[in-house]
Amino acid sequence: MTGICAVVPVKPLPEAKGRLRGTLSAAARRRLVLTMLADVLQALREVPEISRVIVVTPDADVAALAQKQGAAILTEPCASGLNEGVGKGLAAAEAAGFAAALVLPADLPFATAEEIRRLVERPAARQLSMVPATDGDGTNALLIAPPLALAPAFGPGSFLAHLARALTHKVDVRVLHLSGLAHDIDRPEDLGRLYGLDRYAFLGNPAPPNGTEISSQ
């Protein structure tokens, strides 16, 4: 098996970024997810080691954007859990003969091609390479060689869960601390990093008065 396949899971847009419901309107959350996805796909396109990108989603609008960006689509018949969707993407990568699969969530707008290249360079035959989230609890990027060496364990406490699974399955572990990949956008306080960026101007005022939702208009 050769090459690396990137797997990007994306929830249905109406369900995405639920923790931001009190801060952003539904339209703004939708636009936020699509803009961040475009950023992630752009970074992946600039990494020559990535031979294929698979976006796993049940959402037609997400699929349409991803296809325009050159990604393959793995359509889920209905919204399943994150690990189920990632597992389908990993299975597709394995079936296509890829030596390794990179799991990259769509909410990493500061991911850069340089960081991704550092993460995917020269994976060993049985290796798990991880980038922890800034809180040290979550996993923001995961390179698995081969793709089905272990099952994904995204969710609360995923960093330690992935370490435990690697130990159980005798998979070597490499941990990289990469600032762009470590910062996801999940909570209201994370939005501050996006204010001032032209492509995220639709987010508006970072501190709307009286708790008013930020509109996409």
trRosetta pair geometry for C-beta under 8 A, 3 or more apart (Angstrom, degrees):
i j d omega theta_ij theta_ji phi_ij phi_ji
1 97 4.9 -164 -124 -179 83 64
1 98 6.0 39 178 115 112 14
1 99 4.3 154 115 -79 96 63
1 146 6.4 72 64 -122 156 116
2 97 7.2 7 34 140 63 98
2 98 7.4 -66 87 -136 33 43
2 99 5.4 7 -122 -28 17 115
3 49 7.9 165 -149 178 59 59
3 51 3.9 -9 -168 -7 129 146
3 52 7.5 61 147 5 131 91
3 97 7.8 57 45 109 109 82
3 98 5.2 -81 90 -128 88 80
3 99 6.1 135 51 14 40 93
3 100 8.0 -147 111 40 38 73
4 49 5.4 26 31 146 131 89
4 50 5.5 -68 92 -105 103 50
4 51 6.2 136 57 8 51 88
4 98 6.3 92 -127 -171 18 117
4 99 6.8 -51 -73 62 60 86
4 100 4.9 -21 -112 75 86 95
4 101 7.0 159 -163 -97 68 25
4 102 5.9 44 170 -17 114 104
4 120 5.4 60 -148 -165 174 130
4 123 7.5 118 -90 4 117 132
4 143 7.6 -26 -144 -143 126 108
5 50 7.5 90 -126 -157 19 74
5 51 6.4 -49 -79 63 62 90
5 52 4.7 -15 -122 68 87 98
5 53 7.5 168 -169 -88 65 25
5 54 6.3 22 171 -3 110 109
5 92 7.8 -139 145 103 156 86
5 93 3.9 -167 67 -125 141 109
5 96 6.6 94 -67 69 151 133
5 98 4.2 -97 -11 -73 108 171
5 100 7.6 179 28 94 67 48
5 101 5.0 -25 71 -112 89 79
5 102 7.3 -168 93 25 40 74
5 147 7.1 -7 53 -83 114 135
6 44 5.2 -102 35 -142 173 136
6 50 5.1 3 -26 -146 114 125
6 52 7.2 -163 30 97 70 50
6 53 4.5 -15 67 -113 109 74
6 54 7.0 176 89 26 56 65
6 101 7.4 144 -103 -166 19 65
6 102 4.6 -28 -109 70 71 105
6 103 7.9 155 -162 -86 59 19
6 104 5.8 -18 -165 16 107 118
7 54 5.3 -15 -110 69 65 101
7 56 6.3 14 -171 -13 92 116
7 86 6.2 106 129 -144 134 68
7 89 3.4 117 -144 144 127 138
7 90 6.3 -57 -38 -59 165 60
7 92 7.8 134 -101 57 113 108
7 93 6.4 -88 -54 -38 114 129
7 101 5.5 24 -11 177 115 114
7 102 6.9 173 22 83 70 48
7 103 5.0 -25 70 -104 104 66
7 104 7.3 144 72 23 50 67
8 37 7.3 116 157 -142 137 89
8 40 6.3 138 -128 124 137 135
8 41 7.2 -68 -22 -76 172 82
8 44 7.7 -101 -51 -37 130 157
8 53 6.5 12 -3 -175 116 99
8 54 7.1 173 25 88 72 48
8 55 4.8 -29 73 -107 103 69
8 56 7.0 172 81 18 46 73
8 66 7.6 -177 78 -121 129 129
8 71 7.2 -54 37 -144 127 152
8 89 7.9 171 29 -130 32 160
8 104 5.5 -30 -95 76 82 85
8 105 7.2 106 -149 -146 69 13
8 106 5.5 86 178 -70 105 87
9 55 7.8 147 -96 -163 20 55
9 56 4.7 -27 -106 67 69 107
9 57 7.1 145 -163 -69 49 70
9 82 5.9 117 122 -151 154 75
9 85 4.5 109 -132 114 122 125
9 86 5.3 -66 -43 -68 138 76
9 89 6.7 -126 -66 -15 88 143
9 103 7.5 4 -5 -159 102 96
9 105 6.7 -37 57 -114 85 63
9 106 7.2 -123 82 -16 44 99
10 16 7.3 -15 -176 -91 76 134
10 33 7.1 117 -157 174 109 115
10 37 6.2 19 -99 -100 140 131
10 55 6.1 -3 6 -172 117 101
10 56 7.1 157 22 76 67 54
10 57 4.2 -14 68 -88 95 121
10 59 6.6 -83 114 34 106 122
10 62 4.8 -175 109 -164 143 150
10 66 7.9 -162 10 -54 147 132
10 106 4.7 33 -92 -14 96 152
11 15 4.9 -105 156 87 124 105
11 16 4.5 160 73 -79 112 82
11 33 7.9 -91 59 -142 87 148
11 57 7.4 -41 24 -131 3 88
11 59 7.4 59 124 -27 37 127
11 79 6.7 43 -155 -141 76 116
11 82 7.7 -46 -69 -84 97 85
12 15 4.8 65 68 18 90 107
12 16 7.0 -154 87 -30 40 88
12 57 7.5 137 -75 -172 48 89
12 58 5.5 -35 -69 75 96 101
12 59 4.6 149 -124 -71 56 105
12 62 7.9 -134 -122 -6 35 131
12 79 5.1 -69 -13 -82 117 125
13 16 5.5 -46 -139 13 34 119
13 29 7.8 141 180 113 78 90
13 30 4.7 48 179 -125 121 90
13 33 6.0 -174 -124 64 80 147
13 34 7.6 4 -110 -48 122 96
13 59 5.3 115 -16 -144 84 149
13 61 6.1 -10 -24 62 142 125
13 62 6.5 -180 -51 -44 96 102
14 26 7.1 1 -130 -158 70 115
14 30 7.7 -1 -76 -83 45 105
15 18 6.6 -26 -179 -58 58 106
15 79 6.6 82 14 -143 157 159
16 29 6.4 167 91 155 86 106
16 30 7.5 112 58 -99 117 49
16 33 4.6 42 122 -85 154 149
17 20 4.5 -16 159 26 105 119
17 21 7.8 154 120 -48 75 64
17 24 7.3 -5 128 56 133 134
17 29 4.7 -162 75 -155 126 109
17 32 6.4 17 -24 86 169 129
17 33 6.2 -145 -14 -63 119 103
17 107 7.5 143 -78 -104 98 136
17 185 7.6 -15 -112 119 119 92
17 186 7.3 -152 -125 -135 74 44
18 21 5.8 -11 -169 -31 51 111
19 186 5.8 42 49 161 141 71
19 187 5.4 -57 135 -102 137 58
19 188 7.4 -127 137 -27 91 71
20 23 4.9 -73 -164 53 72 107
20 24 4.7 8 149 24 112 110
20 29 5.7 156 88 -102 121 109
20 32 7.6 -41 96 58 167 163
20 186 8.0 -150 -41 172 99 29
20 187 7.5 172 -71 -149 78 20
20 188 6.3 140 -117 -76 72 68
20 191 7.4 107 -123 -57 122 123
21 24 7.4 -71 -111 59 18 69
21 29 7.4 -12 -88 -58 54 150
22 188 7.3 -52 78 -64 94 131
22 211 7.0 -41 173 -173 98 103
22 213 7.2 -132 178 -90 30 89
23 188 4.4 158 -59 -109 153 107
23 191 6.9 -162 144 -15 147 153
23 213 6.7 107 144 -129 15 66
23 214 6.3 0 156 10 66 104
24 28 4.0 -127 -173 94 103 121
24 29 4.8 133 106 -58 124 80
24 32 6.6 -11 -174 -18 168 141
24 191 7.9 165 -50 -95 116 147
24 203 7.3 -56 -105 -135 115 79
24 213 6.3 66 176 -167 9 92
24 214 5.2 -35 -110 60 60 97
24 216 7.9 59 -173 -61 97 80
25 28 4.6 94 52 8 78 103
25 29 7.0 -142 93 -6 40 85
25 213 4.8 108 -64 142 71 127
25 214 6.5 -123 -6 87 83 47
25 215 5.0 30 -6 -114 143 50
25 216 6.0 -111 68 -16 117 83
26 29 5.8 -54 -147 35 31 110
26 30 6.4 34 153 -21 64 106
27 30 5.7 -53 -150 34 31 114
27 31 6.4 26 155 -14 65 106
27 215 7.0 18 64 -166 118 67
27 216 3.9 -111 118 11 103 134
27 217 7.6 32 100 -34 146 76
28 31 5.8 -55 -146 40 32 108
28 32 6.1 40 152 -26 65 106
28 202 6.5 -174 -127 134 86 103
28 203 6.7 105 -166 -111 120 54
28 204 7.9 -64 -117 8 141 109
28 213 7.7 -179 25 163 135 98
28 214 5.6 91 -100 103 177 89
28 215 6.3 175 -46 176 119 21
28 216 4.0 -169 -75 -67 66 83
29 32 5.5 -51 -146 33 31 117
29 33 6.5 32 156 -20 64 102
30 33 6.1 -56 -153 32 28 108
30 34 6.6 19 155 -11 63 109
30 61 8.0 10 -170 101 111 152
30 216 7.5 -36 54 -70 91 153
31 34 5.8 -59 -147 42 33 108
31 35 6.1 32 156 -20 68 109
31 202 5.7 -46 118 99 149 154
31 216 5.1 123 6 -135 140 130
32 35 5.9 -60 -146 37 26 108
32 36 6.3 22 159 -15 65 108
32 185 7.2 -127 170 121 120 143
32 200 7.5 49 -118 -133 79 98
32 203 7.1 70 -89 -84 108 100
33 36 6.0 -58 -146 39 28 107
33 37 6.2 31 155 -21 64 108
33 62 7.6 -51 132 -95 116 107
33 106 6.7 48 -168 118 80 126
33 107 7.3 -47 -122 -85 69 89
34 37 5.6 -52 -145 35 31 114
34 38 6.5 35 154 -21 63 103
34 61 7.2 -59 -90 138 125 108
34 62 7.2 -139 -98 -101 82 66
34 65 5.7 179 -150 -66 99 169
35 38 5.7 -51 -152 33 32 113
35 39 6.7 36 149 -20 63 102
35 109 7.4 13 120 -107 87 126
35 199 5.9 160 -163 149 123 105
35 200 6.5 146 130 -88 155 76
36 39 5.5 -51 -152 33 37 115
36 40 6.4 35 152 -18 67 103
36 106 5.8 106 110 148 101 76
36 107 5.2 22 145 -122 155 45
36 108 7.1 117 -179 40 108 31
36 109 4.6 -87 -125 -66 83 97
36 185 6.4 -135 -95 37 148 132
37 40 5.7 -54 -148 36 33 110
37 41 6.2 29 156 -15 67 108
37 55 7.8 55 -163 -126 121 133
37 62 6.7 -156 -111 -144 174 90
37 65 6.3 86 101 110 130 136
37 66 7.0 -71 161 -75 126 87
37 106 4.3 -7 -94 -164 82 119
38 41 5.9 -56 -144 40 29 108
38 42 6.2 35 155 -24 64 107
38 65 6.6 -85 -72 173 91 123
38 69 6.6 -169 -128 -77 67 140
39 42 5.8 -56 -150 33 28 113
39 43 6.6 27 154 -17 63 104
39 108 7.7 -145 102 94 112 56
39 109 4.5 52 77 -137 163 69
39 111 7.1 128 132 47 98 90
39 199 7.8 144 -69 105 109 152
40 43 5.9 -55 -153 35 32 110
40 44 6.5 30 152 -17 65 107
40 104 6.2 168 -169 134 122 119
40 105 7.8 -122 -110 104 158 43
40 106 5.5 -135 21 -137 154 53
40 108 5.7 85 -93 62 110 87
40 109 7.3 -80 -48 -92 79 41
40 111 5.7 49 -115 47 72 138
41 44 5.6 -53 -147 37 35 112
41 45 6.4 41 153 -26 66 102
41 53 6.5 118 -132 154 84 164
41 55 7.8 -23 -87 -67 118 122
41 66 6.6 -172 -88 -128 148 69
41 69 4.2 39 141 150 147 152
41 70 7.6 151 175 51 116 83
41 71 6.0 -87 -130 -42 123 125
42 45 5.8 -51 -151 29 31 114
42 46 6.9 24 153 -16 61 107
42 69 7.3 -92 -61 -148 61 123
43 46 6.0 -65 -159 35 34 109
43 47 7.1 30 149 -24 65 106
43 111 4.8 -174 68 111 173 97
43 112 5.9 -146 -132 -144 121 17
43 113 5.1 -161 -163 -60 71 66
43 116 6.0 133 149 -16 108 139
44 47 5.8 -58 -155 26 40 112
44 50 5.3 -84 -173 98 85 170
44 53 5.3 91 132 -89 147 134
44 104 7.1 179 -74 57 120 157
44 113 7.8 -175 -72 -102 14 80
44 116 6.7 -149 -98 -164 57 170
45 50 7.9 -92 -90 78 20 128
45 53 7.7 -56 -68 -21 67 144
45 69 7.2 -123 -51 174 130 92
45 70 6.6 88 -102 57 117 136
46 113 3.6 -71 98 -89 115 147
47 50 4.5 64 91 2 106 110
47 113 5.1 -169 -61 -150 80 87
47 116 4.9 -80 -76 104 148 124
47 117 5.4 -167 -131 -69 101 81
47 120 6.9 83 172 39 138 141
49 117 6.4 129 11 -124 126 73
49 120 5.0 165 108 112 142 128
49 121 7.1 -130 -71 -88 165 53
50 53 6.5 35 160 -63 124 86
50 102 6.9 -65 -105 29 106 137
50 116 7.5 -18 -39 149 126 130
50 120 7.1 69 -63 84 81 179
51 98 7.1 -170 53 -111 124 109
52 72 6.2 1 -177 3 106 125
52 93 7.8 178 78 -114 118 84
52 96 7.2 -51 43 128 160 159
52 98 7.3 -116 39 -76 114 134
53 66 7.8 -141 120 -169 113 103
53 69 8.0 -50 84 113 146 104
53 70 7.2 76 44 104 119 82
53 71 4.2 -70 100 -118 107 92
53 72 6.7 161 86 23 53 75
54 71 6.8 149 -108 -179 15 96
54 72 4.9 -31 -104 76 69 101
54 73 7.5 147 -158 -103 66 11
54 74 5.3 34 178 -15 112 113
54 89 5.2 166 100 -143 126 99
54 92 5.9 147 -135 93 169 138
54 93 7.0 -135 11 -63 141 89
55 62 6.8 -155 156 147 133 101
55 63 6.8 175 97 -108 124 56
55 66 3.9 -81 13 -141 159 161
55 71 4.8 64 -15 135 106 143
55 72 7.3 173 20 83 70 47
55 73 5.6 -27 66 -110 92 63
55 74 7.1 -176 85 27 41 75
55 106 8.0 55 -135 -78 102 123
56 74 4.6 -22 -104 72 75 111
56 76 6.6 62 175 -37 84 105
56 85 4.5 148 129 176 130 98
56 86 7.0 -177 51 -81 155 34
56 88 5.9 136 -135 79 137 109
56 89 4.5 -99 -44 -58 134 113
57 62 4.4 -92 153 97 165 137
57 63 5.8 -158 77 -59 117 81
57 66 7.4 155 19 -10 135 147
57 73 7.2 -64 44 -151 92 93
57 74 7.8 111 19 73 52 65
57 75 7.1 -34 78 -117 57 53
57 76 6.7 -116 135 14 15 100
57 85 7.7 49 -77 -154 36 138
58 75 6.6 86 -114 -170 46 70
58 76 4.2 -65 -67 71 91 96
58 77 7.1 -22 -119 86 110 13
58 78 6.0 34 -123 -162 153 14
58 79 5.1 -116 31 -71 147 60
58 80 7.9 127 -38 3 126 71
59 62 3.9 69 85 12 113 112
59 63 6.5 177 92 -13 58 85
60 63 5.5 -55 -147 38 32 114
60 64 6.3 36 154 -24 66 103
61 64 5.6 -47 -146 31 33 113
61 65 6.7 32 155 -15 63 102
62 65 6.1 -58 -153 37 31 108
62 66 6.2 27 153 -18 66 111
63 66 5.7 -58 -144 39 30 111
63 67 6.2 31 158 -21 66 106
63 73 4.7 54 -143 -130 100 143
63 75 6.5 10 -94 -90 145 97
64 67 6.0 -54 -148 34 28 110
64 68 6.7 29 154 -18 61 105
65 68 5.8 -58 -156 34 33 112
65 69 6.5 22 151 -11 66 109
66 69 5.6 -64 -152 42 34 107
66 71 4.1 -61 173 61 94 127
66 73 6.0 125 90 -84 128 93
67 70 7.7 81 -174 -49 32 11
67 71 6.5 -92 -79 62 33 72
67 73 6.1 -34 -65 -36 96 120
74 88 6.0 170 150 127 139 113
74 89 5.9 -178 39 -91 155 74
74 92 5.7 -127 -92 -33 141 162
76 79 6.8 92 105 -98 134 26
76 80 5.7 -131 -165 8 143 102
76 85 6.0 -59 -62 -107 141 96
76 88 7.1 148 -88 40 95 165
80 84 4.0 -82 139 88 126 138
80 85 5.6 159 74 -51 100 83
81 84 4.6 94 58 6 80 105
81 85 7.1 -150 94 -4 41 87
82 85 5.9 -61 -153 38 30 108
82 86 6.2 26 155 -15 68 108
82 152 7.8 -104 125 120 86 133
82 154 4.9 -81 116 85 130 131
82 155 7.0 165 55 -59 129 83
83 86 5.6 -51 -141 40 34 110
83 87 6.0 41 156 -26 65 106
83 151 7.2 51 -177 163 115 96
83 152 4.9 -167 -135 90 82 101
83 153 6.8 25 -108 -103 132 23
83 154 5.6 -175 -71 38 83 89
83 155 7.3 -42 -39 -25 114 110
84 87 5.6 -53 -149 33 28 115
84 88 6.7 31 153 -20 62 101
85 88 5.8 -52 -154 31 33 111
85 89 6.7 31 150 -15 64 104
86 89 5.6 -57 -154 38 36 112
86 90 6.3 36 151 -20 69 105
86 103 5.6 30 -147 -131 119 133
86 152 4.4 -8 102 18 139 163
86 154 6.6 112 -8 -1 153 129
87 90 5.6 -52 -145 36 33 111
87 91 6.3 35 155 -20 65 105
87 151 6.3 -1 -101 -146 112 87
87 152 6.2 -136 -62 23 75 105
88 91 5.7 -53 -147 36 31 113
88 92 6.5 33 152 -20 63 105
89 92 5.6 -53 -150 34 33 112
89 93 6.5 34 152 -19 65 104
89 101 7.2 147 129 -173 92 140
89 103 7.3 122 91 -106 133 89
90 93 5.6 -52 -149 35 34 113
90 94 6.4 35 152 -18 66 104
90 101 5.3 177 -120 71 72 165
90 103 7.4 -28 -68 -69 101 111
90 144 6.7 -1 -129 66 123 142
90 147 4.5 173 -166 167 80 103
90 148 5.9 132 145 -79 111 66
90 152 7.1 176 -26 -29 142 108
91 94 5.6 -52 -148 37 32 112
91 95 6.2 32 154 -19 65 107
91 147 7.5 -172 -66 123 20 125
91 148 6.7 60 -94 -81 58 116
92 95 5.7 -54 -144 38 31 111
92 96 6.3 26 156 -16 64 110
93 96 5.9 -61 -148 39 28 108
93 98 4.5 -56 179 44 87 132
93 101 4.1 103 101 -88 169 122
93 147 4.2 162 92 -98 116 161
94 97 7.9 57 174 -59 31 19
94 98 7.0 -82 -81 51 27 82
94 101 7.6 -59 -46 -35 71 129
94 146 6.4 81 -112 153 96 109
94 147 4.3 -138 -59 65 86 121
94 148 4.8 10 -74 -20 152 110
98 101 6.1 94 103 -69 134 78
98 146 7.9 141 101 -156 66 82
98 147 6.1 64 82 -38 103 125
99 123 7.1 160 125 72 107 119
99 145 6.0 10 145 -139 78 103
99 146 6.3 -95 -170 -111 43 78
100 120 7.2 160 103 -148 137 90
100 123 4.7 76 -73 57 158 160
100 127 7.9 -22 -110 65 126 95
100 143 5.9 19 169 -180 124 92
100 144 6.4 169 -157 85 76 42
100 145 3.7 -34 -97 -87 103 93
100 146 6.7 -117 -86 -127 50 37
100 147 6.6 141 -157 -62 25 70
101 143 7.3 175 88 -149 40 52
101 144 5.4 -11 58 57 87 92
101 145 7.9 167 18 -75 56 53
101 147 3.8 61 -9 -113 122 101
102 116 7.4 63 -172 -159 159 99
102 119 7.1 95 -128 115 121 121
102 120 5.8 -47 -72 -87 132 117
102 141 7.0 -11 -171 -172 93 96
102 142 7.2 152 -158 84 48 49
102 143 5.0 -17 -101 -100 75 80
103 141 7.0 164 84 -158 65 46
103 142 4.2 -3 51 61 109 101
103 143 7.7 -160 19 -73 69 32
103 144 7.1 34 -11 -3 105 106
103 152 6.5 113 -87 -103 172 132
104 108 6.6 -88 -179 30 92 140
104 111 7.0 69 -165 -121 126 165
104 116 7.6 -5 -92 -115 146 115
104 141 5.5 8 -104 -120 76 90
105 108 5.9 111 78 -22 84 103
105 140 6.7 -88 26 -156 116 59
105 141 7.8 -116 13 -79 79 59
105 184 6.6 11 85 -119 137 129
107 184 4.8 60 108 -165 103 96
107 185 4.9 -130 179 50 102 80
107 186 6.5 92 134 -66 153 75
108 111 4.2 57 128 -34 113 113
108 140 6.3 114 -92 -179 126 109
108 141 7.5 40 -80 -61 167 101
108 180 7.4 83 172 147 100 76
108 181 5.9 9 -162 -135 139 53
108 183 7.3 119 -141 81 72 58
108 184 5.7 -51 -84 -101 70 74
108 185 8.0 -175 -83 3 27 83
109 185 6.4 23 4 -18 110 128
109 194 6.8 47 72 -98 155 106
109 200 7.8 49 -176 -60 165 131
110 179 7.5 -64 131 123 133 75
110 180 4.0 -142 132 -150 90 78
110 181 7.6 -130 92 -49 84 27
110 183 5.2 19 40 68 138 116
110 193 7.1 -53 -48 151 132 135
111 115 6.3 -125 -158 69 62 126
111 116 6.4 56 175 -52 105 106
111 141 7.8 124 -114 -71 122 132
111 180 5.3 136 -102 137 26 109
111 181 5.3 59 -107 -89 84 71
112 115 4.8 93 59 8 85 99
112 116 7.0 -153 93 -4 44 87
112 180 4.9 65 -4 71 92 175
113 116 5.6 -57 -146 40 33 112
113 117 6.2 38 155 -24 67 105
114 117 5.8 -54 -150 33 28 112
114 118 6.8 30 152 -19 62 103
115 118 5.6 -52 -153 33 36 112
115 119 6.5 34 151 -20 66 105
115 131 8.0 53 166 -97 115 153
115 178 4.3 120 -152 -178 118 139
115 179 8.0 -126 -97 48 142 57
115 180 5.1 -159 -12 54 158 118
115 181 5.3 -166 142 -25 140 110
116 119 5.6 -55 -151 35 35 113
116 120 6.2 9 161 -2 70 112
116 141 7.8 -141 -110 -149 73 153
116 181 7.5 135 -71 -73 66 125
117 120 6.3 -68 -138 47 28 94
117 121 6.1 47 162 -52 66 100
118 121 6.2 -38 -142 1 25 117
118 176 6.4 155 126 -158 109 155
118 178 6.6 157 75 -90 132 134
119 129 5.7 151 -171 129 75 130
119 131 6.4 -53 -105 -41 129 115
119 141 5.9 -40 -144 128 161 138
119 143 5.7 161 154 -29 95 131
119 176 5.8 -142 -99 47 77 153
119 178 6.9 -74 -59 -13 106 154
119 181 7.2 78 -53 -52 142 169
120 123 6.7 -47 -165 -39 54 107
120 129 7.6 -179 -88 69 37 150
120 143 5.7 176 -100 -110 67 144
123 127 5.1 -165 -171 65 85 129
123 129 6.6 -113 -110 -13 99 126
123 143 6.0 -138 -93 145 132 125
123 145 4.1 145 144 -29 133 154
124 127 3.9 108 52 -41 93 129
124 145 6.5 154 74 86 49 135
124 172 5.7 10 65 54 146 140
125 145 6.7 -153 172 134 16 111
125 146 7.8 -15 177 -39 59 82
126 145 6.6 -154 -115 103 20 79
126 146 7.3 -36 -100 -1 65 70
126 149 5.7 149 -146 -130 81 136
126 170 7.2 17 135 113 146 77
126 171 5.0 -120 159 -123 94 71
126 172 6.2 112 100 11 75 87
127 143 7.5 -2 110 109 95 98
127 144 8.0 179 90 -149 53 33
127 145 4.9 12 49 53 83 110
127 149 7.9 108 42 37 28 177
127 171 6.5 158 -108 179 14 87
127 172 4.6 -30 -108 72 74 100
127 173 7.5 163 -161 -83 66 21
127 174 6.3 14 -177 -1 112 108
128 142 7.1 -26 -164 -162 89 87
128 143 7.1 152 -159 80 40 61
128 144 5.9 0 -109 -107 75 67
128 145 7.8 -159 -69 29 39 69
128 149 7.0 -148 -63 94 91 134
128 150 6.8 -18 -77 31 130 130
128 162 6.6 -176 170 165 144 105
128 166 4.6 -106 23 -100 146 128
128 171 5.0 70 -18 131 104 124
128 172 7.0 179 25 88 69 48
128 173 5.1 -19 70 -108 99 68
128 174 7.2 177 91 28 49 67
129 142 7.4 147 80 -159 57 38
129 143 4.0 1 54 52 104 112
129 173 7.8 148 -88 -164 35 47
129 174 4.4 -17 -109 70 80 105
129 175 7.7 179 -157 -79 55 24
129 176 6.6 20 -179 -4 98 110
130 139 5.7 -66 -156 -140 114 107
130 141 6.9 153 -156 85 45 63
130 142 5.6 1 -107 -106 77 68
130 143 7.7 -143 -63 27 41 71
130 159 6.9 134 156 -135 145 78
130 162 6.0 130 -90 110 147 147
130 163 7.9 -87 14 -65 159 78
130 173 7.1 -17 8 -162 110 93
130 174 7.4 159 20 85 64 54
130 175 5.4 -23 68 -111 92 68
130 176 7.3 173 85 28 40 72
131 139 7.3 108 72 -166 53 64
131 140 5.0 -61 100 68 100 95
131 141 4.0 29 32 44 115 102
131 142 7.8 -121 27 -57 72 45
131 175 7.8 132 -95 -164 31 61
131 176 5.4 -38 -89 77 81 88
131 177 7.2 132 -143 -109 76 25
131 178 5.2 -50 -128 35 129 102
131 181 4.4 3 139 116 163 130
131 182 6.1 -122 163 -73 105 70
132 136 5.5 24 156 -125 140 42
132 137 7.9 117 -169 35 105 23
132 138 6.9 127 -166 81 67 50
132 139 6.3 -56 -112 -105 51 52
132 140 6.8 68 155 9 15 93
132 159 4.8 32 -116 -111 104 138
132 175 6.8 10 -19 -158 102 110
132 177 7.1 -22 43 -102 93 75
132 182 6.7 21 91 -123 56 98
133 136 7.0 -98 75 -17 71 17
133 137 6.5 -35 60 58 116 64
133 138 3.7 28 2 67 136 100
133 139 6.9 -77 -21 -40 88 8
133 140 4.8 122 -77 -43 71 106
133 159 7.4 -126 21 -52 81 121
133 182 5.9 127 -148 -165 32 67
133 183 8.0 106 -153 -89 73 22
133 184 6.1 -47 -123 8 111 111
134 182 4.9 100 -61 151 73 106
134 183 6.0 36 -35 -88 125 64
135 138 6.4 57 58 12 105 92
136 159 6.5 -98 169 38 49 164
137 156 6.8 -28 161 -158 121 60
137 157 6.0 -55 -169 -84 89 39
137 158 7.4 77 145 31 63 69
137 159 6.1 -172 171 12 18 115
138 154 7.8 35 -156 -151 89 75
138 156 7.8 -59 -82 -118 83 32
138 158 5.4 34 -142 41 52 110
138 159 6.3 69 103 -34 8 97
138 184 7.5 -62 102 17 147 139
139 142 5.7 38 156 -60 127 108
139 153 8.0 82 10 77 142 76
139 154 6.4 -112 56 -106 108 75
139 158 4.4 -99 4 114 103 116
139 159 5.1 156 -63 -81 82 64
139 162 5.6 68 -72 -12 152 146
140 181 5.3 148 114 155 124 81
140 182 5.8 168 26 -117 156 32
140 183 8.0 53 -127 27 161 19
140 184 5.7 -159 -119 -44 112 111
141 178 7.8 -18 32 52 140 126
141 181 4.9 -36 -14 -175 133 132
142 152 7.0 127 91 -118 165 99
142 162 6.8 -130 -117 -133 125 152
144 147 5.6 85 96 -134 107 36
144 148 7.7 105 135 -31 130 13
144 149 5.3 -163 -180 37 98 107
144 150 6.6 -135 -138 44 126 80
145 149 6.5 30 90 -23 28 141
146 149 5.4 135 54 -48 59 92
149 169 6.3 135 161 132 77 141
149 171 5.1 102 154 -101 127 136
150 162 7.7 123 108 -150 139 69
150 165 4.6 125 -176 143 137 116
150 166 6.2 -100 -19 -81 163 54
150 168 7.8 112 -120 69 123 98
150 169 4.8 -165 -83 23 104 157
150 171 5.9 -100 -26 -5 122 153
151 165 6.8 -118 54 -155 70 149
152 162 7.8 -18 -148 -97 52 101
153 158 5.3 165 109 -140 79 79
153 161 3.8 -134 131 128 142 124
153 162 5.4 -167 49 -66 112 66
153 165 5.9 170 -21 -21 135 140
154 158 4.9 8 -129 -114 35 149
155 158 5.5 129 51 -64 49 104
155 161 7.7 16 61 21 89 160
157 160 5.5 -47 -178 46 85 106
157 161 5.6 92 122 -29 86 105
158 161 5.1 -60 -140 43 37 116
158 162 5.9 39 161 -23 72 102
159 162 6.2 -55 -152 33 25 107
159 163 6.7 25 150 -16 60 106
160 163 5.4 -52 -149 36 37 115
160 164 6.3 39 153 -22 68 104
161 164 5.7 -53 -149 35 31 112
161 165 6.5 29 154 -17 65 105
162 165 5.8 -53 -146 37 33 109
162 166 6.3 37 154 -22 65 104
163 166 5.7 -55 -151 34 30 112
163 167 6.5 31 152 -19 64 105
163 173 6.3 40 -125 -119 74 160
164 167 5.7 -54 -152 34 32 112
164 168 6.4 33 152 -20 65 106
165 168 5.5 -52 -147 36 35 114
165 169 6.1 10 162 1 68 112
165 171 7.8 1 120 34 73 126
166 169 6.3 -70 -142 51 26 94
166 171 4.2 -97 -150 71 77 101
166 172 7.5 -66 179 82 118 11
166 173 4.9 91 133 -69 160 108
167 170 7.6 25 -176 -73 29 36
167 171 8.0 -74 -41 44 20 72
167 173 7.9 -25 -56 -29 70 130
177 182 6.7 18 -163 -65 64 138
178 181 4.4 38 90 31 112 111
178 182 6.1 168 79 -26 54 93
179 182 5.6 -58 -139 32 27 116
179 183 6.8 16 167 -16 62 108
180 183 6.7 -69 -157 32 26 100
183 190 7.3 158 -177 -149 87 103
183 193 6.3 114 166 -78 140 179
184 190 6.9 -28 102 -150 53 154
185 190 4.6 170 -132 128 54 128
185 191 6.6 77 -152 -82 106 55
185 193 7.5 -133 -90 57 97 114
185 194 6.8 32 -106 -38 138 128
186 190 5.8 80 37 2 55 157
187 190 5.1 107 56 -7 68 103
188 191 5.9 -40 -167 6 44 116
189 192 6.4 -24 -177 -2 50 113
190 193 6.4 -39 178 16 58 110
191 194 5.6 -61 -167 35 56 111
191 195 6.8 64 143 -36 80 94
191 203 6.4 177 -171 -167 116 144
191 206 6.5 171 111 -132 109 90
192 195 5.9 -41 -151 12 41 114
192 206 5.9 66 -104 -148 71 140
194 197 5.5 -76 -168 28 58 121
194 200 4.2 -88 171 136 107 168
194 203 6.0 93 109 -8 120 162
195 200 7.2 -102 -85 107 28 119
195 203 6.4 -113 -90 89 72 131
195 206 4.8 -39 -73 -62 154 119
197 200 4.5 47 76 28 102 106
197 201 7.5 -131 92 -48 51 64
198 201 5.7 -14 -160 -35 39 112
200 203 5.1 6 162 -7 90 118
201 204 7.9 65 162 -62 53 40
202 216 5.2 12 171 -158 120 66
202 217 7.9 44 -152 -33 93 6
203 206 7.5 31 131 -83 112 65
203 214 6.1 23 -176 145 56 150
204 208 7.3 36 114 -71 122 107
204 214 4.7 -176 55 -156 123 110
204 215 6.9 62 -26 54 152 62
205 208 5.2 117 85 -76 114 67
205 214 6.7 -162 54 -110 69 109
208 211 7.2 36 92 173 96 7
208 212 4.4 -106 144 67 126 87
208 213 7.2 -12 67 93 162 6
208 214 5.5 -165 -38 -71 136 78
209 212 6.1 22 72 10 58 113
